[in-house]
Amino acid sequence: MSEKPLTFQQVILRLQDYWEDYGCVIWQPYSEKVGAGTMNPATVLRVLGPEPWNVAYVEPSYRPDDGRFGDNPNRMQMHTQFQVILKPDPGNPQDVYLESLYALGIRREEHDIRFVEDNWKHPALGAWGLGWEVWLDGLEITQYTYFQQAGGFSLEPVSVELTYGLERIVMFLQNVRSVWDIDWDGEHTYGEIYLPQEVEHCDYAFNLADVDRLTQMYDLYEAEAQRCLDEGLVIPAHDYVLRCSHTFNLLDTRGAVGVTERATYFRRMRALFLRVAEAYVEQRERLEHPWLEEGPFDAAQDGPEESAAELDSRAAEELRRIAAAVETVEEEGPRTLLLEIGTEELPADDLDDALEQLNELAPAALEEARLEYDALEILGTPRRLSVVVEALAPRQRPIEEEVKGPPAQVAFDAGGQPTRAAKGFAASQGVTLEDLETKAMDGGEYVVAVRREEGRPAIELLPELLTSLIADLHFRQSMRWNETGITFSRPIRWLVGLLDDVVIPFHYANVVSGRTSRGPRGEGSAPFEIARAAAYPALLEEHHVMADRGRRRAFIAEEAEAVANQVDGHIPHDPELLDEVTNLVEQPNPFLGSFDEKYLALPSEVLVAVMKKHQRTFPLLDDEGAMLPYFVGVRNGGDEHLDIVRHNNAEVIRARFADAEFFYEEDTEQPLEGFLPRLDTLTFQEKLGSVLDKTQRLEALVPVLGPMVGLDEEAIELAERTAHLSKADLATQMVVEHTSLQGVMGREYALQSGERPEVAQAIYEHYLPRSADDELPSSKIGLTVGLADRLDSLAGLFAIDLKPTGSTDPYGLRRDALGLVENLLAHELSFSVKRGLEEAGARLPVEASPEALAEALDFVVERLRGTLRDAGYRYDVVDAVLAERGHDPYRAQEGVEQLSRWLERQDWDEILDNYSRCVRITRKYEERFELDPERFEERAEEELYQAYRAARLKVTPNSSVDDFFSAFLPLVDVIDAYFARESGVLVMAEDEALRENRLAQLQHVAALADGIVDLSRMEGF
C-alpha cells in the first residue's frame, strides 16, 4: 500500500521544520498584502547591510491581474510561496536546497531536477539578481536567486533567495490536476477553503474596484509613507509602500494605468522604497549592526570556503612543496595539463560564450608563457568548463637575444685585450668575456653578447596562468556570491588543476584547487578524485558526463530523432532549441512522451511554443508536416526511474496545454479589434508612448509608404487595416503568456474575427523575419506594414538617443534594421530608407532631428554593408556603391553586383584610371566652377565636351551602375587624349579663367557618377 501524499499544510510544516533545523528564524506571513514573499521586510529590508540573516516563512502573495474567477485550474490572484533567505551564501546552497526536497519526499534520483536560467529584476525596488528556475521533471517549483542589489544598494554580503511555489509542489505530490482539488489537511480541499474568496477578489479587482477612490487611496498611502519617513519610522513607511503597490496593481487590473501613468507610478514607488531602504540602512548603522559579530546564525555559516589569508598560506605551502619536487619530475618529458572550473549551472548562452573565449584565451596564454604543447581541447557542460592540454612541455621555451655593445675598437685595445668598456658590457649582460663576439653591423664593427634565458619550469608558471585564465572570462551578466567580490556567470564551487599527477596550487574566489571533481547532478554530484590529468576524459565517461559539447549535441540530435522514429515522426529543424538543450544537460537521455490528441485542435504554433518555452522539449511532425501527439524530452540523467520522469513531463505539458486552451477560449470570446483599448496600457517606450500610440502612427505611415512600394488603392486600404490590428494580439492572454506567438495569434484571431485573409496573413508577416534564417513576408501588404513598424522604431529610438551600444540592444534595433534590409532585397524593391525614416520621424511625439535620422540611416546602411560583405563582395566595391546608394538597399545590391562584373573586364584599370584623373585633379576644390564652351581653346576640349554631353544624356543620378559605365566607356579614350601632351591642354593654366573652365569641364565628367557610385573608394583609384 503506497504512502499517502503530504497535505498542503504538512508540506508547509515539513519545510518549516527543515529550515528551522538548518538554523533559520521561522518568520510569519506579513500583515500587508504583498505581490511576492520578496516584499516582506524579512527579505527586502533584511538583505540590506552586512548582518547575517537566515529566515524562512510562508507568504500568501497577491497578483490581482492573474485572477481567473476560479475557472483556471492553475491560475489565481492569490498563491502561496515559501520564502527562504540565506545571508551570506553558505557555500553550498544548492545542496542545502536539494536536501529540503527530500524532506518533502522528492527524491533526486527518481526525477530530473535541473536549474534553468531565470534572472530577476524589480525596477520599483531598485533590485536585481541572477539565478534559476528549479525544474522538477519539467515543472517549475522554485525561484532561486542570488540578490545583487536592493533599494539601490549593492548587497554585501550577497543573499540567496529561495521561493518555493507551494501549490505547484503539492499538486505534483498529490497528483491532482487542479489547484482547487489539493488536499489541504486530510479533510478539506484547497477549493473549499480558498475558492469563494478567490472569486470575490476577482469580482472586486476586475469589476467593482472604484478607480477614482483607488487613485485617492494611492495618494493618501504615499503621503503617509512620506510622513513616516520624515519621522524615521521605517517599517510603518514600508507598510504604506506595500499598500501603494497593491493599489497600483488593482488600478492596473481595472485597465486604468496608461503608459504615462505607469511610468509615473513606478517612479513614485521607486523613490519611496529607496528612501525606506536608506532609512533602514541608517537605522542598523546607528545600532552598530548588533548581529554582525557572534550573531545568531554563525552555526549555519560553516561552509567549505576559507578566508583569503588562509588560502594564501595554503597556496604558498603547496607551491613550496611542488617547487621541491620540480627537480625530480622536470626531466620526465611532456605532460598532460588539466583545468576544470566547477560551477553551479551556467546559463545556456554563457556556456557558449565561455567555450568560445577559452578556445581563444587558453592557446594565447600558453603561447605568451612560452609553453609548447601538442594538442589542446576545450570541454564544457552546464556545471564544468575544462581545458585539457596534451604533451605540455615541462619548461618554457628558452629565449636567445643578441645585444649590441660598444664598437670593437673601443672594446679591445691594439693588442686585442678587452678594455674596461668590454668588461663592463659583459658584466651588465651576465656573460663572460669569452662569450663576447664581434660582428659587422650598422656600418661598423661592434661587440655583441648573446644572452640566453633558460625557461622556468611549467609548474611554477601554471598557478598564475590558470588563475588569470579564469579571471579573463567575461559574461553578459555576472554576479557576486561571496566576500571576495569576484564576479562570474554563476558561483564557482570547485577547481581542479593537475599537471599529470601533481596538483597545481592556486585559488580563486575562495576556492582552492585540488584533484576532486564532481559527478552529474542526476547522480547526486558525487565527488571523485582524478589521479592523473590524462585519466580525466575516461573518468568523465565513467561518471556519465558527456563533456564535449559538439559530441553531446550530435548525440542528442541523433538519439532524439531515433526516438521520434518509434512513432513514425520526425523533429522539425530547430538548431536554437537543440543548442539550448545541449547546454542544459551533461548526462543527456532522450525519451518519448505523449499528450492527449484533443490538444491538436489548438494552432500548432501554440503547441510548439508551449513545449519550447516551458520544457525545452522537441515537437514531432508526421510526413505531411502535421503535429503528432508526442514529444521528445531530454532527461539530464540515466535510465533509472525514467517512466516517472516521462509521466511527470507529460503531466506538465498537459497542464500547460490546458492553460493554452483556456487562453484561446477566453481570447476568442471577442473579436481581435476588441483588444485595442488594452494596448494603451502597454508601454512601447515612455517618451514614444504606448503600443496603441505606435499602432496609430503605423496607420498614418502606411498610406505614405504604400505608393513607395507599389501598392494600389485597395492594397493600401488593406495595409491600413493590417496596421490597425497589427499589435492587438499583444493584449491577448495567449501572447502575454507566450510572447513568441505575437503575429501568429494575430493571424489566427483575425481569421476567427472574420477579417480578410490578406489582412490576417499580413498581421503575421509584418513581424518577419524574426530571426536569422526565418521566413520573409510573401505579400507586399505584410512587407509595407513591417517597413512602417521598423522605420517607426528606428526613427523614434534614435530620436531619443536609445540607439544600441555594444552588446546592449533592448529594443532589438539591430534585428529591425537587418529585417528591413533583408525584406527589401528579397522583394527586389527600390525604396528610399532615408525618406522612410523622415516620414516616420514626422509622425513621432518627439522631435526627430536631422542628425538623429542620419544616424539611424547610417545604422541601417551598416547592416546592409554586413549583408553584402557576408555575400562575398569585395569591401571596396561595397563601400563605393553604399557611399551613393546606401539609402536604397536593393539598388545598392544591384550596383554592387554590376560593379563586380565590370571589375572582371580586361580594360577595367584603364576605365578607372581615366575616370580617376578627372576626380583627383579637381577634388581639392569645393567650389563648383561654371563651364563655358565658348572658352575652349583646344580641339581636345571640344571633343571631351561632346563626349560628355552624349554621356550626360544617358546618365542620371538614378541610373544603374551598368548604365553609367556604358555611357562613360566612350569617354575613356577621349580623356586619355585630353591629358596627352600633344593635346595642348594644360589644365592648371596660368590664366585663371581658362584654368577654372578646364576644371569645370573635369568636374562635370566626374559628376557623372554622382548618386550612382563613388569610385574614389576603389582600390587603385
GILINWO-V856114 format. One line per field, one symbol per residue. ss: DSSP state (H for helix, E for strand, L for the rest). phi: phi as a letter, one per 20 degrees, with the letter a starting at -180 (. if undefined). A space follows every 50 residues. Layout:
BEGIN
ss->???
phi->???
END
This chain:
BEGIN
ss->LLLLLLLHHHHHHHHHHHHHHHLLEELLLLLLLELLHHHLHHHHLLLLLL LLEEEEEEEEEELHHHLLLLLLLLLLLEEEEEEEEEELLLLLHHHHHHHH HHLLLLLHHHLLEEEEELLEEEHHHLEEEEEEEEEELLEEEEEEEEEEEE LLEEEEEEEEEEEEEHHHHHHHHHLLLLHHHLELLLLLEHHHHHHHHHHH HHHHHHHHLLHHHHHHHHHHHHHHHHHHHHLLLHHHHHHHHHHHHHHHHH HHHLLLLLHHHHHHHHHHHHHHHHHHHHHHHHHHHHLLLLLLLLLLLHHH HLLLLLLHHHHHHHHHHHHHHHHHHHHHHHHHLLEEEEEEEEELLLLHHH HHHHHHHHHHHHHHHHHHLLLLLLEEEEEEELLEEEEEEEEELLELLLEE EEEEEEEHHHHELLLLLELHHHHHHHHHHLLLHHHLEEEEELLEEEEEEE EEELLLEHHHHHHHHHHHHHHLLLLLLLELLLLLLLLELLLEEEEEEEEL LEELLLEELLEEEELEEELLHHHLLLEEELLLHHHHHHHHHHLLLLLLHH HHHHHHHHHHHHHHHLLLLELLLLHHHHHHHHHHLLLEEEEEEELLHHHH HLLHHHHHHHHHHHHLLEEEELLLLLEEEEEEEEEELLLLLHHHHHHHHH HHHHHHHHHHHHHHHHHLLLLHHHHHHHHHHLEEELLLEEHHHHHHHHHH HHHHHHHHHLLLHHHHHHHHHHHHHLLHHHHLHHHHHLHHHLLHHHHHHH HHLLLLHHHHHHHHHLLLLLLLLLLLLLLHHHHHHHHHHHHHHHHHHHHL LLLLELLELLLLHHHHHHHHHHHHHHLLLLLLHHHHHHHHHLLLLLLLLH HHHHHHHHHHHHHHHHHHHHLLLLHHHHHHHHHHHLLLHHHHHHHHHHHH HHHLLLLHHHHHHHHHHHHHLLLLLLLLLLLLHHHLLLHHHHHHHHHHHH HHHHLLLLLLHHHHHHHHHLHHHHHHHHHLHHHLLLLLLLLHHHHHHHHH HHHHHHHHHLLLLLHHHLLLL
phi->.fffffegffffffffffffffpefeedgffdfceafgffgfdfefffne ffadbbaebfcdcgfefclmeefccbfccddddccdcegfobffffffff fgfeneegfecddcddgbecbcgfelcbadrbeeddlnefdbdccefdbb mnefecefdeddceefgfffgffelddcgfegffbncdegffedfgffff fffffecdgefffffffgffffffffffffemeffgffgffffgfffgff ffffmedefffgffgfffffffffffffffffffffemlfefdlffdgfe efceecfffffgffffffffffgfegfedfefngcedcccdecfgfggff fgfffffffeffffffffemdebebccdcacgdbcccddelfffcfffdd cedfdfggfefcefenefegffffffffemceffefcdcealmadcecce eddffffgffefgffffffffefccfcccebbffmfdbgbgedbcdccdl ddfeeabblmdefadddcffgfdnlffbedfcgfeggffffgemdeefff ffffffffffffffffdldbeffbfffffffgeecccfbfbeccbfffff ffggfffffffffecldefccefenefdecbddcfereeflfffffffff fffgffffgffffffffefcfgffeggfffeeeebgfdneffgfgfffff egfffgffdneefffffffffffgdfdfffeefffgfcffefnffgffff ffenffgffgffgfffeeeeafmffdfedfffgffffffffffffffffd mdffcleebfdmfffffffgffffffeldfbefgfgffffffdfecfdfg fffffffgffffffgffffffnffffffffffgdcffcgffffgffffff fffeffegfffffffffffffdffeffefeecgfefddffffffffffff fffeccgefffgffffffgfegfffgfgeffffmedgeffffffffffff fffffffgegndadffeefnf
END
